[in-house]
Amino acid sequence: MKILQINASARREGANSTKLANTVVERLQAAHPGAALTLRDLAASPVSILDEAALGALFTPAGQRSAAQAALVAEYDALIAEVMAHDVLVLGVPMYNFGVPVQLKAWVDAIARAGVTFRYTESGPEGLIQGKTVYIALARGGLYRDQPHDSQVPYLKTVLGFLGLTDLRFIYAEGLNMGPEAAAKGFAQAEADLAAALA
Ligand SMILES: Cc1cc2nc3c(=O)[nH]c(=O)nc-3n(C[C@H](O)[C@H](O)[C@H](O)COP(=O)(O)O)c2cc1C
């Protein structure tokens, strides 16, 4: 088993989502001795955002790209190859302003590529990142599970599903900024979600 852990918290120290993602990885490695781990920290190594220059690079034919354009496409290509080379993804995802951190959005924008990670067919779109399990460790200050104003989980289900990542296992640590009692409850719920996700 090859595990790719992607930490999306802007915090490089003390992040709840990272701690939870670490726990997921520890449990996976306990269940699958010898499982290899690759760590991608999006705060330490931010992905280039999909701005005008990046779009220009992607839409320029390979042979005609400037050095800067080639470097941008190579960066995105490497992120795609990294995902393809692993069996299991573990995402550590804090909630920021009801959504995912910009660092994670940049990663999603980098790996979503027509003809490479998805394609359009006569019967509709087809995701090309197939056969992987994705554990998503969520950390939230408040309580949003299954609420209409949780724009994070529906977004992840939509975009990752579009790319073919349909085996998504969400682990919720919620209420972390609502006092010690609520936080303890949130971590206990995460533990229960994790047990169910690994069962
Ligand atoms: C900039 C910012 C925005 C946040 N927005 C929300 C939010 O919309 N909803 C929520 O429940 N918690 C929100 N929080 C609280 C975080 O989700 C919570 O502190 C979580 O533990 C952060 O993840 P981390 O510990 O992995 O960095 C926010 C925190 C920060 C720093």
The ligand as an SDF file (V2000), in Angstrom:
LIG
                    3D

 31 33  0  0  0  0  0  0  0  0999 V2000
   -9.2020   31.8050    8.9450 C   0  0  0  0  0  0  0  0  0  0  0  0
  -10.0540   30.8170    9.6630 C   0  0  0  0  0  0  0  0  0  0  0  0
  -11.3580   30.6090    9.2610 C   0  0  0  0  0  0  0  0  0  0  0  0
  -12.1630   29.6930    9.9290 C   0  0  0  0  0  0  0  0  0  0  0  0
  -13.4370   29.4790    9.4810 N   0  0  0  0  0  0  0  0  0  0  0  0
  -14.2010   28.5550   10.1160 C   0  0  0  0  0  0  0  0  0  0  0  0
  -15.5110   28.2700    9.6550 C   0  0  0  0  0  0  0  0  0  0  0  0
  -16.0120   28.8170    8.6750 O   0  0  0  0  0  0  0  0  0  0  0  0
  -16.2350   27.3420   10.3090 N   0  0  0  0  0  0  0  0  0  0  0  0
  -15.7150   26.6480   11.3700 C   0  0  0  0  0  0  0  0  0  0  0  0
  -16.4000   25.7870   11.9150 O   0  0  0  0  0  0  0  0  0  0  0  0
  -14.4820   26.8920   11.8380 N   0  0  0  0  0  0  0  0  0  0  0  0
  -13.7110   27.8160   11.2310 C   0  0  0  0  0  0  0  0  0  0  0  0
  -12.4420   28.0590   11.6800 N   0  0  0  0  0  0  0  0  0  0  0  0
  -11.9130   27.2380   12.7860 C   0  0  0  0  0  0  0  0  0  0  0  0
  -11.0540   26.1160   12.2360 C   0  0  0  0  0  0  0  0  0  0  0  0
  -11.7920   25.2790   11.3720 O   0  0  0  0  0  0  0  0  0  0  0  0
  -10.4960   25.2880   13.3670 C   0  0  0  0  0  0  0  0  0  0  0  0
   -9.7130   26.1270   14.1940 O   0  0  0  0  0  0  0  0  0  0  0  0
   -9.6290   24.1510   12.8650 C   0  0  0  0  0  0  0  0  0  0  0  0
   -9.0660   23.4640   13.9630 O   0  0  0  0  0  0  0  0  0  0  0  0
   -8.5430   24.6600   11.9480 C   0  0  0  0  0  0  0  0  0  0  0  0
   -7.8460   23.5630   11.4140 O   0  0  0  0  0  0  0  0  0  0  0  0
   -6.3390   23.2840   11.8200 P   0  0  0  0  0  0  0  0  0  0  0  0
   -6.3190   23.1410   13.3260 O   0  0  0  0  0  0  0  0  0  0  0  0
   -6.0570   21.9950   11.1460 O   0  0  0  0  0  0  0  0  0  0  0  0
   -5.4940   24.4060   11.3290 O   0  0  0  0  0  0  0  0  0  0  0  0
  -11.6300   28.9700   11.0370 C   0  0  0  0  0  0  0  0  0  0  0  0
  -10.3090   29.1880   11.4360 C   0  0  0  0  0  0  0  0  0  0  0  0
   -9.5210   30.0900   10.7670 C   0  0  0  0  0  0  0  0  0  0  0  0
   -8.0970   30.2880   11.2130 C   0  0  0  0  0  0  0  0  0  0  0  0
  1  2  1  0
  2  3  1  0
  2 30  2  0
  3  4  2  0
  4  5  1  0
  4 28  1  0
  5  6  2  0
  6  7  1  0
  6 13  1  0
  7  8  2  0
  7  9  1  0
  9 10  1  0
 10 11  2  0
 10 12  1  0
 12 13  2  0
 13 14  1  0
 14 15  1  0
 14 28  1  0
 15 16  1  0
 16 17  1  0
 16 18  1  0
 18 19  1  0
 18 20  1  0
 20 21  1  0
 20 22  1  0
 22 23  1  0
 23 24  1  0
 24 25  2  0
 24 26  1  0
 24 27  1  0
 28 29  2  0
 29 30  1  0
 30 31  1  0
M  END
$$$$
